[in-house]
Amino acid sequence: LVGILIGMLFTCLIQSASAAVGILQTLAVTGAISFHLALPVIMGIAIGASVPVLLSALGANASGKRTAFIYLLVDTLGAFIFGILFYSANAVFHFDIMDRAMTMMSVALLNTVFRAIIVLLLFPLISLLEKLVTILIKEKQENIEELRDVERLEERFLKHPDLAISQVKTAMHS
């Protein structure tokens, strides 16, 4: 948990997951970073990477806020599920890799593999996560009306110019 918090807080402060991984790689060159230290930090970096996205969504519409929140949700849920699975398996099988010193390449590989595993774990839950975020972050009534106006301007109307012009006029007046 301490490693996750360190990775998360550090990434929040510098607001760059790439830079945080790069700094972890630089520390790995010294030989002081082992796998059992690097993994939780990588998990924390993934969660902390959502902070700039969340900050950029502060003034956004519901869709922007949903996108930012799903980023946080996926990384947090992914780290939680991965952590439970990995550390449970390690308790049973005692992985030799845990005490192995990390290199720059192994830190990069660990980050990539961790992110890929999160995608594989959560891919089946996409529609469920989408519904959850839609329930949690509601669309404002004025935005719903705006969306209806935009829906009138569909690309298929371009095949029928008279209909397209009519729809544009209707959207502009509502």
N, C-alpha and C positions, 0 to 999 in steps of 0.2 A: 504493500500500500504506500509506503514511503517513496519508493521508486516511481510509482504512478503519479503521486502528488508532485514530486520534483519535476518530472517530465512535463506535467500539465502546467504547473506554475511558471516554469521557465519558458515554455512555449507561449503562454499567455503574455508574459512580459515582453518577449521579443517579437511576438505576433508573426512567427514564421516557423512552420514545421520543418521546412528544408534546412533553415539555419540551425535549428535545434538538433536535427539529425547530423548535420555537418560538425557541430561542436562535439556531439557524442563520438563521432568518428575520430575527431582530433584527439579526444581523451583516450580512445581505444589504442591509438598509436603508442601510447606510453606503456601499454600492457596492463594498466590498472583496472580496466573494465572487463569483467567476466560476463558470460551469458546471463547468469542469474541476476546481475545488476542491470544489464542492458535491456532485457526484455520488458520489465515493468516501466522503465523510462520510455521505451518506444511506445508502450501502451498509453502512457501519460501524454506523450507528444501528440499522439493521434487525437486524444480528447481535447488537448489544449489548442489544436489547430482549428477548432471550430470557433474560437473566440473572435478572431477577425471577421469571420462570416456573420456571427451574431451581432457584432458591433455595426457592421455595414447594413444590417437589416433593421436597425432601430427605427428609422423613418420610412420603412418600406410598407407596401400594401400587404394584404394577408398572404398572397402567394410568395412574396419575398421572405416574410417571416416564417412561413411553413418550410421553405427551402433551407433557411438557416437552422431552424429547429431540427429538421430531419438530419442535417449534417451532424449536429451534436448528438442526437438520439442514436444514429447509426454507429458513430465512433464510441460512444459510451456503452451502448448495448453490446457492440462487437467486442470491446475490451473485456467487459464483464463475462460474456459467454466464453470467449477464448480463454480468459484467465481461469475460469472454473474448469474447463475441459483440460487445459494444459497442465495446470498444477495438480489436478486429480490424477491424471495419467502419470505425472512425475512422482507422485506419492506411491503409486503402485510399481512403476517400472524403474525409477531412479535413473533418469537420463544422465549419461556421461557428459553431455554437452554443457551441463549447468556450470561447471567449474572451468570451462575452457575460456582462455583469454580471447577477447574479440579483436578483430582487425578492422581497418576502414571498410574493407569489402564485406566482411561478415556483418557489420552493423547495417550497411546498405541492403544486403540480402535479407537480413532479419526484418527490417522495416518493410521491404517489398513483400516478403512471404506473409508477414502479419497482416498487411493490408489486403492481400489476395484472399487470405483465409476469412477475414471479416466479410468480404464480398460473397464468398461461397456460403458462409453460415447464414447471412441475412438475406440473400437473394430470394429464397422461398417466402420470405415475410414481407416483400415489397408492398403488396396490396394492403396487408394488415397495417403496416407502418403508415402508409398513405392515409388510410381511414382514420387512424389514431390522430395524426397531425391535423387532419381536416376537422375532426371533432374538437380538438384542443384549441385551434386557432380559427375562429369564425370569420367569415367574410362580412364586412360592414354592408348595410342595406344599400347605401349609395354606390358602392362598388359593384354590387350585383346588378343594379340598373345600368351601370356603365358597361359591364360585360355583355348585357343583352344588346346594347347599342352596337358594340363591336362585332357581335355574332351576326348582325345584319350585314356586315361587310365581308362576307366570305368570298374566297377566291373563285368559287364556282359561278358567282354572279357575273364575273368578267366575260363569260361566254355570251351573256345577254346584256348588252350595254344599257338598254332602256331600264331593265330591272335593277342593274347596278346603280344607275343614277337615282332611281327612285329610293333605293335603300339608303344611299348616302344622304339624301335629303331627309329621310325619316330619322336617321341617326343623328343628324345635326340639329333637328328641331326637338328631339326628346331630351 
